[in-house]
C-alpha cells in the first residue's frame, strides 16, 4: 500500500475519532446527566489544556529522534483507546466528565501530529497529497456522523463510548501502518 493511501487512512481514522468525540460530546454528556453549563465547562477546560499541550508536543516532535510524530501519535492514540475503554465501563458521573474531557484533549493534541506526517514524508521526497487525504477525512467524518446520529436516535447517547472505542482502535491501527524513519535528532 502506498504512503498516500496510508495517509488517507490516517486522516480518515483521525476524523472519525474527532467526530465520535467532539461531534457527540453533548449528546453523550447530556445522556449521562450533565447540564449544558457543565458540558461547556468540561469542553472549555480541557480545550485550554489541549492548547497548552499542542505546542509542547510540536516542539518535542520537531526535535526528531525517537520522539517524532509517529511515536507521539502512538502514545496519544493508545491513551485515547484506554480512555474509551474506561468510558465503556460506565464510571461514576464525575469520572465520566474527566475521562471525556481528557479524550477531547487527546484528540485535539493529535491533530498537529497527523498533519506533521505529511511534512515528514515530503521531507523524505515522498509526495503526499494532503488535499485528497483531508477530503477522505471529511468523508469519513460525514459517514460516521450519519451512522452515529441514527444509532444515538435509536439507542441513546450511551452508544457514543462504543463509537469512540471503535474509532480509536481504527486510528491506532492506521498509525501503526504508517512507515516512519525517525528524523535525526536536533540539538
Secondary structure, 3 states (H helix, E strand, C coil): CCHHHHHHHHHHHHHHHHHHHHHCHHHHHHHCCCCHHHHHHHHHHHHHHHHHHHHHHHHHHHCCHHHCHHHHHHHHHHHHHHHHHHHHCCCCHHHHHHHHHHHHHHHHHHHHHHHHHHHHHHHCCCCCCHHHHHHHHHHHHHHHHHHHHHHHHHHCHHHHHHHHHHHHHHHHHHHHHCCCCCCCCCC
